[in-house]
């Protein structure tokens, strides 16, 4: 009768049984705990049952075990070597798990009903470009902690975006985060100890926002191409995310209530559900926004269901707009080069400067709570606050009545 024992040196459990009058031992990497012992004993019972029924095939249960050579025909040994990268004699639980590339495809299929299309595309790219090439030919259970850490080092050394020499910690964490989910799910299904435990994500450097001043906002709006003036007016005075404003449709513009109803976002040319449930919100049309949208209505209502579109009626392609309109404009105005997303930060800081209530601003921006607001904009939060938007509206009215200053370059 087979038994489950623990190695004195490591405390790891192993199976000890007789097969064809030969004593066999199959190691695991599971520590001797009640839960782990129960798992290994279940496997032991399965092995014994197969032996009694004369249906036990060593290569099926322990495909990378050294013991295969003792019991399997030569061709069966060769097959095990090809499928598992060699007979190494690792954990019994690793042996009974499928190949990484096979499991990942099933796991990804299961996730297609949970995640947005944009997130699925991102994960698919990580799988095809990094994870499957690195781990694809190995069984899930053969992947150890040192393999995960080794991969992280290799990822971190790859070239990053925007001319960066190496990949950013955030990008590395994103890829490793997908791997963590895969290993967690696999360890639950195939009863092996998850090697990803206690691996912490890389620390991220705090990003500092660079909002525009009110004077800079006015200069930008006055100087931008006329066909983009309404677009940037809406961006600066609503705080909408790029995908939200680019994907805004006329059906979500309520002139009667003076509201923009945020229900969708544009990602890679397709409209999808917003980033989070909290992103579903209604934004007041503050003075300039209302006028800008009325003007835009005349220009594009008959051309496209999208508020902001190209000559063919298709939604704007934000990378194209950024390179051809946004960055050249900042350079012309001799303003520091900043991502278009700073228009959202600008709206937030202007609302705070006007004295609006932080909780109301958080809802306006689509944040689930004020935590993000205080974390990102803490230095802009004043003591006196309102909560209805009237303070911001008055600030806009005051600025509209002030004579505009002419800069040194005449703009």
N, C-alpha and C positions, 0 to 999 in steps of 0.2 A: 504493500500500500504506500502510495506516495505521500510525502510530507512537505509542508512549507516551513523553511528554516530561515534564520537570520545570520548573516556573516558577522563574526565578532569584530573584525577590523573596521567595517564600514557601517554595520547596522542595517544593511540592505537585505531585503528578502530574496530568497531563491527557491526554485522548485527542485525537489529531490525525489526521483522516481525510477522504477525499473522498466525497461523496455527491451524485449527480446533477450532477457537475462543479462542485460548490460545496465549498470547504474548510470543514470543521466542527471546532470545538474544544469539548470537554466537560470541564469542570473537576471535580476531586475534592478532598477535603480530606485525602487520604492523603499522608504524607511519603514522600520517595524512599528507601525501604528495599528490600532484596531481596524481602522477603515481600510488601510492598505492591505493588511493581512486578509481581510475579508475578500478583497478583490483577487489576490493571488490564490487564495483557496478555491475561489470559483473557477479560476483557470485550471487549477490542479484537478478538480472534479471533472472538468470537461476533457482533459487529457486522459484521465483514467477511464472515463466512459468510452472514449474512442478506441482505446487500447483493448478494452473488453469486447467491443463490437468488431474488432479487427478492422477498424476504419481509420486508424491513426496514421497520418502521413507527416513525418517530421518536418519536411520542407514547407507544408501548409501552415503549421502552427508556429514553427520557429525558422522562418526562411533564411535568416542570416547566422544561424547557429553553426558552430564547428562540428557539432554532432551529426549534421546531415551526411557527412562523408561516411559515417559508420553504417547508415541504414539506407541511403538513397542510391538508385542507379546513377551511373556516371552522367547521363544526360540531364537528370534531375538536379544533380549538383551544379552542373554548368548553368542551368536555367536560373538557379538561385543566385549564383555569382553574378550573372548578367543583370538580373533585376534589382539586386541590392548592393552592387558595388563591391562585392567580395564577402567571404564568410568571416565574420568578425567576432561572433559570439557575444553580442550585446544583450540588453534586457529582453526578457520574454515578452514584455508588453510592447516594446519597440518592434519586435519581430512580427507581432500579429497585426500591426497597423499598416494601412495602405501607403502607397507612394505619395509624396507631398503633392505632385502635380495632379494626381487623380482626385485626391480629396479636395483640393482647392477648387476644381471645376464644379464639384457638387456644392461646396460651400458658397461659391459665388452665385450659382443658380438660385440657391435658397435666399440669398440676399436681394435678388432682383425685385422681390415683392415688398421689401422693407425700405429701400433707399431710393433717393431721387436719381433721375437719369444722369445728371451731372456728376453726382458722387460715384455712381457705378462706373462711369467713364474714367474717372480719376483712379479708382481702385483697380480697374482692368489694366490701366497703363502701368501701375506699380507691379502688378502680378507679372505681366508679360515682359517688362523691361528689367526687372530686378529679382523678384522673389522666385519665380519659376526657374529662370536660368540658374540661379544659385542653389536652390534646394530641390528642384523638380525630381531628380532621379533617386533621391533618398527616401526611405520610409520615414514616416512622421516620428516614430518612436526613437529613431537613431539620431535625431537632431538634439544636440546638447546645448547647454548654456554658452559654452565657449564658441560654438558655431554662430549663435545669434550675435554675440559681441563682435566676432570677427567680421560678420556681414556689416554691422553698423559702422565699423571703422572704414570698410571699403566704400560704403555709401557716402560717408562724410568726406571722403577724398575725391569724389567725383566733382566735375565742374558744375558750378551753380548757375542760376539765371542772371540775366542782366550783366554778364561779364564778370561775375564773381568767380574767384579762383576755386573755391570749394562750395559744396552744397550747404545751405543754411541749416542751422539746428532744427528749425521748424519743419523743413522738408524732410530731414532725416527722421524726425519724430513721426511724421505722417506715414512714412513707409513702414517704420518699425511698429507703429500702432496697428496697421493692417496685419502684420505678422503676428503681433500679440493676440489679436482676435482669432486668427486661424489656429494658433497653438492652444489657446484656451478651449476652443470648441473641440479640437481634435483630442485633447487630453481627457475631456469628459466622455467622449464617445468610445475611445479605445483604451481607457483606464491606464494611462501612463502619467507619470508625474510631469506637470507642465514645466518645461525648462525656462520659460519666460518669467517665472516668479522672481520678484525683487529686482528686476531690471528697471531702473528709473529712466524717464525721458531726459534728454539733454536739456540743460538750462537755457532759457531764451533771454536774450538781452531786451530790456524794456525799450519799447519804441516811443519816442516823443512826438506828439502831434505838432504840426506846423500850420495852424490856421491862418487865413488871411485876415487883415484888418478890414474894417468897414470901408475905409478909403480905398484900399486895394480892390475890394469887391466891386465897388462902383466903377473904378478905373477899368477893370476887366470887362464888366458888362457893357460899358460905353465903348470899349475899343474892339470887342470881338466882332467877327463877321456877322452881318445882320441876320443871316439865316441860322445862326447859332445863339443869338442873343436871348431868345425865349428859353432855350435849352439850359443855358447856364444860370439864368434867373431862377428857374425852377430848382436846379441843383443847389444853388447857394442858399435859398430861402425856405427849403423844405427839409434838407438833410437826408433826402432819399439816397439809397445805395445806387451804385451805377446800374446794376441789373434791373432795379425797380423803376428807375426813370427811363431807361432805354426800352423796357418792356411795357411801359404805361400805355394803356389803350383808352380810346375815347369813352368806352362804356364805363370806365372807372373814374371819369371826371364829372363830378356833380356840381354844375354851375349854380343850380338853385340853392343848394346848401353850402356852396363855396367850400367843397371838400374834394380832396384826392383820396380815392379808396384804393389802398394797396392790397392787392390780392395775388399778384403774380410777379415773377422776376424773370429776366431774360438771361439765358446761359447758352453760349455758343449758338446763338441764332434761334433758340427755341424757348418759348415761355413755359415756366414750370411753377409749381407751388413755391411760395416764399421760403426764405432761409429757415425760418422757424414759425411756429404758431404765433409767437409774439410779434412777428413781423407783419401779421395781418392787422391792419390799423387804418384809421382815417386821419388825414392830415389837413388842417385848415389852409385855405388859400389866403395867405397873408397878401396885403395890398399888391405888391409887384407881381406876385405869382398869378393872381386872378387876371390881371391885365395881360400878362404874358400868355396865358393859356387862351384867353379870348382871341388874341392876335394869332396864335398858333392854330386855333380852330379854323380861321379863315384860310390858312395856308395848306393844311393837310387833312381836314376832316373828310373831304371827298376823295382824297388820294389814297388813304390808308386807314386801317383800324388802329394803327399806332399813332400816338401823339407826335412823336419825333421819328422821322423816317427819311430815307433817301429819295431820290427822284423816281425810283421804281416802286415806292411804297413799302419797301422792306425796312425793318428796324435798323437803327444805326449799329455799326460795328465799332465797338468802343476803342479797340486798339487803333483802328484807322483814324478815328476822330482825335484820339490823344496825340498821335504822331503828326497829323496834318493840321490840326487846329489848336489844340491846347498848348503843347510845348512851344510851337513857334510864337504863339501869342505871349507867353510868359517871357520868352527871350526878347521879343520886341519891346515889351514893357520894362525890361531889365529887372524882372522879379525872379526870385529864387525858384529854380526848377522844383516843382512839387507834383506828386501824383494827383489826378483828378479827384481821388477819394478825399482829399483835403477839403473839398467843398462841403462834405458831410460834417467834418470836424469844425469847419467854419460856422455852419448853421448852429451846431451845438453850443459853441462858445458865444455866439451872438445872442442866442436865447438866454444863456446864463448871465451874460453881461446886462441884458435887459431886466433881469430880476425874476425870470419865470421860475416856477417851482421845479426842482430837479426831478421829482417823481413824474410830473406831467411831461417834462422834456424826454425822460426815458421812454415813456409810452409813445410819444411822438416819433422818436427815432426807431422804435421797434425793439427796444431792449426789454427783457423779461422783468428786470428789476433795476434799481438805481445803482447796484454794485458796480457795473461796468462804467456808468456815468461818473461816479466818484473816483474810480480807479484811473480813468483816462483824462478826465477834465477837472480833477480836484483843485488845481490852482486857479480855475476860472469860476468856481462856485462862490457867489456872494452870500452874505447873511440874509438880506431881505429878499424874499421870494414871493412870486405870484403863481397862479396855477390855471390861467385861462387863455394865455396868449395875447392878452390885451397890451401888456407891457412891450412885447416885441413889436406888435403892430404900431404902437405909438412911436417906437424908436425908428421904424421904417418911414413913418410919416414925417418925423422931424428931419431925417436925413434927406428926404425928397424935397423939402422946402428950403434946405440950405443951399447957398450958391456953391457950385462945384469948383474945387481948386484945380488949377492948371499945373501939371508937373513940368519939370525942367525940359523934358523932351517934347513938350507941347501937346501931350495926350491928356 
